[in-house]
Amino acid sequence: MRDAAPDGTAVPRPRATSTESAREGLADRPARVPGSQAIHAISLGAIAFLLLQILTYGYGRDQGIYAMVARAVLDGGMPYRDAFDFKPPGIFLIYALARALFGPAQWGIRVLEVLALAGMCLAMTSLAGRAFGDRRIGVVAAALAVLVHAQLDFWHTAQPESFGGVLTVVALLVATPRGRADAPRPAPGAAALIASGVLFGAAGLLKPPLAGGGVVLAAALAAPALVELARRGSALARRGPARGAGRDELEAARPAIEGAPARATATALLLAALRPALLIALGGVLPVLACVAWFAAKGALGDLWEVLFVFTPHYTALGWRDASVLDLAWHGVGEWFIRYSGPIALGLVCLLALRPDRHERADVALLSGVIAMHLVGVVMQAKFFPYHYGATWPLTAMLAALGLWKAWLRCVRLGARAAAALVAVLLATAFARSATKDVADDYLARCAERIALLAAGARDQGRLDRLASVADVNAAANRAVAAWLRERVAPGRPVFVWGFEPVVYDLADRPSATRYLYNVPQRAAWARQEARDALMRDLAASPPTAIVVERHDVFPSVTGDALDSRDTLDGFPALADLIDDRYELAVRIEDFEIYLER
């Protein structure tokens, strides 16, 4: 992350003053800070407690989709062709890994998620030591990031952005050489830049805008050489041809790269600027090529193209109805800054007020640039679901932790009252704003419920299902429908859910009669007829033993209308006639009607 040129060299950076070094501490000799041990212990305790909470989370609707696509992959099928969803393919591979390691239980992905978050916390600690000169800032940042992640609760975690954020942090760490934060150090080597590019490319397979972090990193690494070229050009222009400025004079200017030849040429500087971009791009394209090769080898490349580049752009366009770029950008940035986390917002304000020191500015700029790239992606998607910001919180937490650390150092110098006031304000902001959205109760109440469950020891499925229910999604009802299907449908016989609850297939352990795990394609105006024709062909080829029809699953931001699945049948005579002619209603369970073959 250093603002250095490649080839093992770096632009000399202004050294921090002794005051700055004493205030911030250095990675190899951190300054003694009153209260730092307590801050460290509280942060570690919070991380452990929050990770334990995440282990109790169940599936939301999206997690059920990912699990079913992962099951198809492990059975030899392919995303999109054999199990439909319109998310990029990376998330299906992560769920397939969890399923292969831990089996089909819902806790498997949570174990993998917690392991990834724990690794991210270690990476944030190292990154803070290299970037800001104090690993303790990284511990605070990790606590803030895990707090927001845990507050997103079951629905908005274990999402593509959740794992993409982990990859982004590790990618930045790999590209940040060890060394004193206040002194020049060698730029990342070729292997480090390629590895960083691979990680950014993998993040892009989870959510494409996350790959843009590699672009920001390449620009940051190229900046010193480009600045030196601009400086030389400006000096040459000021002297003018009359003063004899020429190529020799240009090449004799101060070398921009420490350790480079004494008479570094403009061409060498240009190559130095291009080298990190080329190496990062080389690494970034490798996972993409591997993914394309996988789909091509399985004969599913056309399905990947059709879903990601035909279906998905229409879905994204729903958010742009009657909205301007400025409106969406204002909304997206405002939500990121103030809606989800009071402590992080306070930390960002502190950083703006107290300003980064000279040796911190390049890394603050880099983190800010990657955050901006993420926010561009959120605004482009124009849905503003809470999990869309998931990859951004770890980087935002790094900046917020730096701001809070500076504020703490300032307050402890002013005295105990100032320090106590900062703690009070921090606690007030923590209670004032939480990332917990959509569920009926607040995060503290849900925490207390989960603590009670853990303390009880025995597994209380009813209470766990209540914690995994939101809006029209009733986890207990899903489980009841699945239990009924297991009892009435023979193992291996296909069933069909006309709705938006693919987790029923997984809970029932019965195969889907169609690639369409949910019916958004058949309900979306831009894909309706083609998807309905394909669905009817699937059902003819693999007649389901039971059909489940759902009510009250209304999603205008996804389908483009306010109809639920049951009402949609009125406009889908082929499926409605199939149900009327060949099936009979067997039972109603909550929002579900279950039909069995006559």
C-alpha positions in Angstrom: 0.0 0.0 0.0 3.0 2.3 0.1 3.1 5.1 -2.4 6.2 3.6 -3.9 7.5 2.7 -7.4 8.2 -0.9 -8.3 11.5 -2.7 -8.8 12.4 -2.7 -5.2 12.5 1.1 -5.0 10.5 3.9 -3.5 10.0 7.6 -3.7 11.5 9.2 -0.6 8.7 10.1 1.7 8.8 12.9 4.3 9.7 11.4 7.6 7.4 11.9 10.5 8.4 14.4 13.1 9.4 13.2 16.5 6.1 14.5 17.8 4.2 12.5 15.2 6.2 9.3 15.9 5.7 9.7 19.6 2.0 10.3 19.2 1.3 7.5 16.7 4.0 5.0 17.6 5.9 2.9 15.2 5.3 -0.7 14.1 8.5 -1.9 15.6 8.4 0.3 18.8 4.8 1.3 19.6 4.5 4.2 21.9 3.0 3.7 25.3 -0.5 4.9 25.3 -2.6 5.2 28.5 -5.5 2.8 28.4 -4.2 0.9 25.3 -4.1 -2.4 27.1 -7.7 -2.1 28.1 -8.7 -1.0 24.6 -6.8 -4.0 23.2 -8.5 -6.4 25.6 -12.0 -5.0 25.0 -11.5 -5.2 21.2 -10.3 -8.8 21.3 -13.2 -9.7 23.7 -15.7 -8.1 21.4 -14.3 -9.9 18.3 -14.6 -13.3 20.0 -18.1 -12.6 21.3 -19.4 -11.4 18.0 -17.8 -14.3 16.0 -19.6 -16.7 18.4 -22.9 -14.9 17.7 -22.4 -15.3 14.0 -22.0 -19.1 14.4 -25.7 -19.2 15.5 -27.0 -17.5 12.4 -29.3 -19.4 10.1 -30.1 -19.0 6.4 -31.9 -16.1 4.8 -33.4 -16.4 1.4 -30.2 -15.7 -0.5 -28.2 -18.2 1.5 -30.7 -20.9 0.6 -30.2 -20.1 -3.1 -26.4 -20.2 -2.8 -26.6 -23.5 -0.9 -28.8 -25.1 -3.6 -26.5 -24.0 -6.4 -23.6 -25.3 -4.4 -25.3 -28.6 -4.1 -25.8 -28.8 -7.8 -22.1 -28.0 -8.3 -21.0 -30.8 -6.0 -23.4 -33.1 -7.9 -21.6 -32.3 -11.1 -23.9 -29.6 -12.4 -23.1 -26.0 -13.3 -24.4 -22.6 -12.0 -27.0 -21.0 -14.3 -27.4 -24.0 -16.5 -28.4 -26.5 -13.9 -29.3 -24.2 -11.0 -30.4 -20.7 -11.7 -29.3 -17.6 -9.9 -28.0 -14.3 -11.2 -25.1 -13.7 -8.7 -21.5 -14.0 -10.0 -20.1 -17.6 -9.7 -17.6 -17.0 -6.8 -20.2 -17.3 -4.0 -21.4 -20.7 -5.2 -17.9 -22.0 -5.0 -17.5 -20.7 -1.4 -20.8 -22.4 -0.4 -19.7 -25.6 -2.3 -16.5 -25.5 -0.2 -18.4 -25.2 3.0 -20.7 -28.0 2.0 -17.8 -30.3 1.1 -16.1 -29.6 4.4 -19.0 -29.5 6.8 -22.0 -31.1 5.1 -25.4 -29.6 4.3 -26.1 -28.2 7.7 -26.6 -24.4 7.8 -23.9 -23.9 10.3 -21.3 -25.0 7.8 -21.2 -21.7 5.9 -21.1 -19.9 9.2 -18.0 -21.8 10.4 -16.3 -20.9 7.1 -17.4 -17.3 7.4 -16.1 -17.0 11.0 -12.8 -18.5 9.9 -12.6 -16.0 7.1 -13.4 -13.1 9.4 -10.8 -14.2 12.0 -8.2 -14.3 9.2 -9.3 -10.8 8.1 -8.9 -9.5 11.7 -5.3 -10.7 11.7 -4.7 -9.2 8.3 -6.2 -5.8 9.4 -3.9 -5.9 12.4 -0.8 -6.4 10.2 -2.0 -3.9 7.7 -2.4 -1.2 10.3 1.1 -1.8 11.6 2.5 -1.4 8.1 0.4 1.5 7.0 -0.1 3.5 10.2 2.8 2.3 12.3 0.7 0.7 15.1 -0.9 -2.7 15.1 -3.3 -1.7 17.9 -5.2 0.5 15.4 -5.8 -2.7 13.4 -7.2 -4.5 16.4 -9.7 -1.6 17.0 -10.5 -1.6 13.3 -11.1 -5.3 13.3 -13.5 -5.0 16.3 -15.4 -2.2 14.5 -15.6 -4.3 11.2 -16.8 -7.4 13.0 -19.4 -5.4 15.0 -21.0 -4.1 11.8 -20.8 -7.5 10.2 -22.5 -9.2 13.2 -25.2 -6.5 13.4 -26.1 -7.2 9.8 -27.5 -10.5 11.2 -28.4 -13.6 9.3 -30.0 -12.1 6.3 -27.2 -9.8 5.2 -24.1 -11.9 6.1 -22.5 -14.9 4.3 -23.1 -12.9 1.2 -20.7 -12.3 -1.7 -19.6 -9.0 -0.3 -18.9 -10.6 3.1 -16.2 -12.8 1.6 -15.2 -10.1 -0.9 -14.2 -7.8 1.9 -11.9 -10.4 3.4 -10.2 -10.9 0.0 -9.8 -7.1 -0.4 -8.1 -6.7 2.9 -5.7 -9.6 2.3 -5.0 -8.2 -1.2 -3.9 -4.9 0.2 -1.8 -6.5 2.9 0.0 -8.7 0.3 0.9 -5.5 -1.6 2.1 -3.7 1.5 5.8 -4.5 2.3 7.0 -4.6 5.8 8.9 -1.6 7.1 8.6 1.5 9.2 5.5 3.4 8.5 7.3 6.8 8.6 10.2 5.9 6.2 10.6 4.8 2.6 10.7 1.1 2.0 10.9 -1.2 -1.1 7.8 -1.4 -3.2 6.1 -4.8 -3.5 7.8 -7.3 -5.7 6.4 -8.9 -8.8 5.1 -12.0 -6.9 3.4 -9.9 -4.4 1.7 -7.7 -7.0 0.5 -10.8 -9.0 -0.8 -12.4 -5.8 -2.6 -9.2 -4.9 -4.1 -9.2 -8.4 -5.3 -12.8 -8.0 -7.1 -11.8 -4.8 -8.7 -8.8 -6.4 -9.7 -10.9 -9.3 -11.2 -13.5 -7.0 -13.1 -10.7 -5.2 -14.4 -9.6 -8.6 -15.9 -13.1 -9.1 -17.9 -12.5 -6.0 -18.9 -8.9 -7.0 -17.4 -7.3 -10.1 -16.8 -3.8 -8.7 -14.6 -5.3 -6.0 -12.0 -6.1 -8.6 -11.7 -2.3 -9.0 -9.7 -2.2 -5.9 -6.8 -3.5 -7.9 -7.1 -0.5 -10.3 -6.9 1.9 -7.3 -3.9 0.0 -6.0 -2.1 0.1 -9.4 -2.8 3.9 -9.6 -1.4 4.5 -6.1 1.8 2.6 -6.9 2.2 4.4 -10.2 1.6 7.8 -8.8 5.2 8.6 -7.6 6.7 7.9 -11.0 4.0 9.8 -12.8 4.4 12.8 -10.4 8.1 12.8 -11.1 7.5 12.8 -14.8 5.0 15.7 -14.4 7.5 17.6 -12.2 10.3 17.2 -14.8 7.9 18.2 -17.6 6.9 21.3 -15.6 10.5 22.2 -14.9 11.4 21.8 -18.5 8.4 24.0 -19.6 9.5 26.7 -17.1 13.1 26.8 -18.4 12.0 26.8 -22.0 14.1 25.8 -25.1 16.0 29.1 -24.9 17.6 27.9 -21.7 18.9 24.8 -23.4 16.6 22.3 -21.8 16.5 19.0 -23.7 16.5 15.3 -23.3 19.8 15.1 -21.6 18.7 17.7 -19.0 15.4 15.9 -18.5 17.2 12.6 -17.9 19.6 14.1 -15.5 16.9 15.3 -13.2 16.5 13.9 -9.7 15.7 10.2 -9.9 12.2 9.5 -8.7 13.0 6.0 -7.6 15.3 5.4 -4.7 18.0 3.0 -5.8 17.5 3.6 -9.5 20.4 4.7 -11.7 21.5 8.2 -11.0 20.3 9.4 -14.4 16.9 7.7 -14.5 15.3 8.3 -17.9 11.8 9.4 -18.6 11.2 6.0 -20.2 12.3 4.2 -17.1 9.9 6.3 -15.0 7.1 5.5 -17.5 7.9 1.8 -17.3 8.0 2.1 -13.5 4.5 3.5 -13.6 3.1 0.8 -15.8 4.7 -2.2 -14.2 2.4 -2.5 -11.1 -0.7 -2.1 -13.3 0.5 -4.8 -15.6 1.4 -7.2 -12.8 -1.8 -6.7 -10.9 -3.8 -7.0 -14.1 -2.0 -10.3 -14.9 -2.9 -11.7 -11.5 -6.4 -10.4 -11.7 -7.2 -12.1 -15.0 -6.0 -15.5 -13.8 -9.1 -16.4 -11.7 -11.4 -15.0 -14.4 -9.7 -17.1 -17.0 -9.9 -20.2 -14.7 -13.6 -19.5 -14.2 -14.3 -19.1 -18.0 -12.3 -22.3 -18.7 -14.4 -24.2 -16.1 -17.7 -23.1 -17.7 -16.3 -23.8 -21.2 -15.2 -27.3 -20.3 -18.6 -28.0 -18.9 -20.4 -26.6 -21.9 -22.1 -23.9 -19.8 -20.4 -20.7 -21.1 -23.5 -19.6 -23.0 -25.6 -19.9 -19.8 -23.1 -17.8 -17.9 -23.2 -15.1 -20.6 -27.0 -15.1 -20.8 -27.5 -14.7 -17.0 -24.7 -12.2 -16.2 -24.7 -10.1 -19.3 -28.4 -10.3 -20.4 -30.6 -11.0 -17.5 -28.7 -9.2 -14.7 -28.4 -5.8 -16.4 -32.2 -5.6 -16.7 -32.5 -6.5 -13.0 -30.0 -3.7 -12.1 -31.9 -1.2 -14.3 -35.0 -1.5 -12.0 -33.2 0.7 -9.4 -32.6 3.4 -12.0 -36.3 4.1 -12.6 -37.0 7.8 -12.1 -33.6 8.3 -10.4 -30.7 10.5 -11.3 -27.0 9.7 -10.8 -26.7 12.5 -8.3 -29.7 11.3 -6.3 -28.4 7.7 -6.2 -24.8 8.8 -5.3 -26.0 11.1 -2.5 -28.2 8.3 -1.1 -25.4 5.7 -1.4 -22.7 7.8 0.3 -25.1 9.0 2.9 -26.1 5.5 3.9 -22.5 4.4 4.1 -21.5 7.4 6.2 -24.2 7.6 8.8 -26.8 4.9 8.6 -25.1 1.7 9.7 -22.6 2.4 12.5 -22.4 5.2 15.0 -18.8 4.4 16.1 -17.5 4.2 12.6 -19.2 7.5 11.7 -17.6 9.1 14.8 -14.2 7.7 13.8 -14.4 9.1 10.3 -15.4 12.6 11.7 -12.4 12.4 14.1 -10.1 11.5 11.2 -11.3 14.5 9.2 -11.0 16.8 12.2 -7.5 15.6 13.3 -6.1 14.8 9.9 -3.7 12.0 9.0 0.0 12.6 9.6 2.3 12.9 6.6 3.4 9.2 6.8 -0.3 8.1 6.9 -1.7 10.1 4.1 -0.8 7.9 1.2 -2.4 4.8 2.8 -5.5 6.8 3.9 -5.8 8.0 0.3 -5.5 4.4 -1.0 -8.1 3.0 1.4 -10.4 5.9 0.6 -9.9 5.2 -3.1 -10.9 1.6 -2.8 -13.9 2.5 -0.6 -14.9 5.0 -3.4 -14.7 2.2 -6.0 -16.9 0.0 -3.8 -19.5 2.8 -3.4 -19.5 3.3 -7.2 -20.5 -0.3 -7.5 -23.2 0.0 -4.8 -24.7 3.1 -6.6 -24.5 1.4 -10.0 -26.5 -1.6 -8.6 -29.0 1.0 -7.2 -30.6 -1.5 -4.7 -28.9 -0.3 -1.6 -29.5 -3.6 0.3 -27.4 -3.6 3.6 -25.2 -6.4 2.4 -24.1 -4.4 -0.6 -21.9 -2.4 1.7 -20.5 -5.6 3.3 -17.1 -5.5 1.6 -16.6 -1.8 2.4 -16.9 -1.9 6.2 -13.5 -3.4 6.9 -11.7 -0.7 4.9 -14.0 2.0 6.4 -13.2 0.6 9.9 -9.5 1.0 9.2 -10.0 4.7 8.7 -12.4 5.1 11.6 -10.0 3.3 13.9 -7.2 5.6 12.9 -9.5 8.6 13.7 -10.6 7.2 17.0 -7.0 6.4 18.0 -6.0 10.0 17.2 -8.9 11.3 19.2 -8.0 9.0 22.2 -4.3 10.2 22.1 -5.5 13.8 22.1 -8.0 13.3 24.9 -5.5 11.4 27.2 -3.1 14.4 26.9 -5.9 16.7 27.9 -6.8 14.7 31.0 -9.1 12.1 32.4 -12.3 14.1 31.8 -11.6 14.5 28.1 -10.9 10.7 27.8 -14.1 9.9 29.7 -16.1 12.3 27.5 -14.8 10.5 24.4 -15.8 7.1 25.8 -19.2 8.5 26.6 -19.7 9.9 23.1 -18.5 6.6 21.6 -21.0 4.6 23.6 -23.8 7.0 22.7 -23.1 6.6 19.0 -22.9 2.9 19.4 -26.5 2.8 20.7 -27.7 5.6 18.4 -27.0 3.7 15.2 -26.8 0.0 14.4 -26.4 -2.0 11.2 -29.3 -4.3 12.2 -32.0 -3.7 9.6 -35.3 -5.4 8.6 -35.8 -7.6 11.6 -38.5 -6.9 14.2 -36.2 -6.4 17.3 -32.9 -4.6 17.8 -29.5 -6.2 17.9 -29.1 -6.1 21.7 -32.4 -8.1 22.1 -31.3 -10.6 19.5 -27.9 -10.9 21.2 -29.6 -11.6 24.5 -31.7 -14.3 22.9 -28.7 -16.0 21.3 -26.8 -15.8 24.6 -29.7 -17.5 26.3 -29.7 -20.2 23.6 -26.0 -20.8 24.0 -26.3 -20.9 27.8 -29.1 -23.4 27.6 -26.9 -25.9 25.8 -29.7 -27.8 24.2 -30.7 -26.9 20.6 -34.0 -25.1 20.7 -35.0 -25.2 17.0 -38.1 -23.1 17.5 -36.2 -20.1 19.0 -33.5 -20.5 16.3 -36.2 -20.4 13.6 -37.7 -17.2 15.2 -34.3 -15.6 14.9 -34.0 -16.6 11.3 -37.4 -15.2 10.3 -38.1 -11.8 8.8 -40.9 -10.1 6.9 -42.7 -12.9 4.9 -39.9 -15.4 5.5 -40.9 -17.8 8.2 -38.1 -20.3 8.9 -40.4 -22.5 11.0 -42.9 -22.7 8.1 -40.1 -23.5 5.7 -39.1 -26.3 8.0 -42.6 -27.6 8.3 -43.1 -27.7 4.6 -39.8 -29.5 4.1 -40.8 -32.1 6.8 -44.2 -32.7 5.1 -42.4 -33.3 1.8 -39.9 -35.7 3.3 -42.8 -37.7 4.7 -45.0 -37.7 1.5 -42.4 -37.7 -1.3 -40.1 -40.6 -1.8 -36.3 -39.9 -1.7 -34.9 -38.9 -5.1 -38.3 -37.8 -6.4 -38.4 -34.2 -7.7 -40.5 -31.5 -6.2 -41.2 -27.9 -7.4 -41.5 -24.7 -5.4 -43.3 -22.0 -7.2 -42.1 -19.1 -5.0 -39.0 -17.7 -3.5 -38.0 -20.3 -0.8 -35.4 -22.6 -2.4 -34.2 -23.5 1.1 -37.2 -25.9 1.2 -35.5 -28.2 -1.3 -32.4 -28.4 0.9 -34.3 -28.9 4.1 -36.5 -31.6 2.5 -33.5 -33.2 0.8 -35.5 -33.6 -2.4 -34.2 -32.5 -5.9 -35.7 -29.7 -7.8 -37.7 -30.6 -10.9 -36.2 -27.6 -12.7 -33.1 -25.4 -12.8 -35.2 -22.5 -11.6 -34.8 -22.6 -7.8 -37.1 -19.6 -7.5 -39.5 -17.9 -9.9 -38.1 -14.4 -10.3 -37.2 -15.1 -14.0 -40.8 -16.1 -14.7 -42.1 -13.0 -12.9 -39.7 -10.4 -14.3 -41.1 -8.5 -17.3 -37.8 -8.6 -19.3 -37.3 -12.4 -19.1 -40.9 -13.7 -18.4 -41.9 -15.5 -21.6 -38.6 -17.2 -22.4 -38.1 -18.3 -18.7 -41.7 -19.6 -18.6 -41.2 -21.7 -21.7 -38.0 -23.1 -20.3 -39.7 -23.9 -17.0 -42.5 -25.8 -18.6 -40.0 -27.8 -20.6 -38.1 -28.7 -17.4 -41.4 -29.8 -15.7 -42.3 -31.9 -18.7 -38.9 -33.6 -18.7 -38.9 -34.2 -14.9 -42.6 -34.2 -13.6 -42.6 -33.2 -9.9 -44.3 -35.4 -7.3 -45.4 -32.3 -5.4 -45.8 -28.6 -6.2 -45.5 -25.9 -3.5 -47.1 -22.6 -4.2 -46.2 -19.6 -2.1 -48.2 -16.5 -1.1 -47.1 -13.0 0.1 -43.6 -13.2 -1.5 -43.8 -9.7 -3.0 -40.6 -8.0 -4.2 -41.1 -4.9 -6.5 -37.4 -4.1 -6.4 -36.6 -7.6 -7.7 -39.5 -8.6 -9.9 -40.7 -5.1 -11.0 -44.3 -5.6 -9.8 -46.3 -6.1 -6.5 -47.7 -9.5 -7.3 -47.0 -12.6 -5.2 -46.4 -16.0 -6.6 -49.9 -17.2 -6.2 -51.4 -14.2 -7.9 -48.8 -14.5 -10.7 -50.4 -17.9 -11.7 -53.4 -16.0 -13.0 -51.2 -14.7 -15.8 -49.3 -18.0 -16.3 -52.0 -20.3 -17.7 -49.6 -23.1 -18.7 -48.5 -23.7 -15.1 -51.9 -23.0 -13.6 -53.5 -25.5 -16.0 -50.8 -28.1 -15.2 -51.6 -27.8 -11.4 -55.4 -27.9 -12.0 -55.2 -30.9 -14.3 -52.6 -33.1 -12.7 -52.4 -32.1 -9.0 -54.7 -31.7 -6.1 -54.3 -29.6 -3.0 -53.1 -31.7 -0.1 -52.4 -29.2 2.7 -51.9 -25.6 3.5 -49.0 -24.6 5.8 -48.7 -20.9 6.7 -48.2 -19.1 3.3 -47.7 -22.4 1.4 -50.2 -24.6 -0.6 -48.8 -28.0 -1.3 -50.2 -30.0 -4.2 -49.6 -33.7 -4.8 -49.9 -35.6 -8.1 -53.4 -37.1 -8.6 
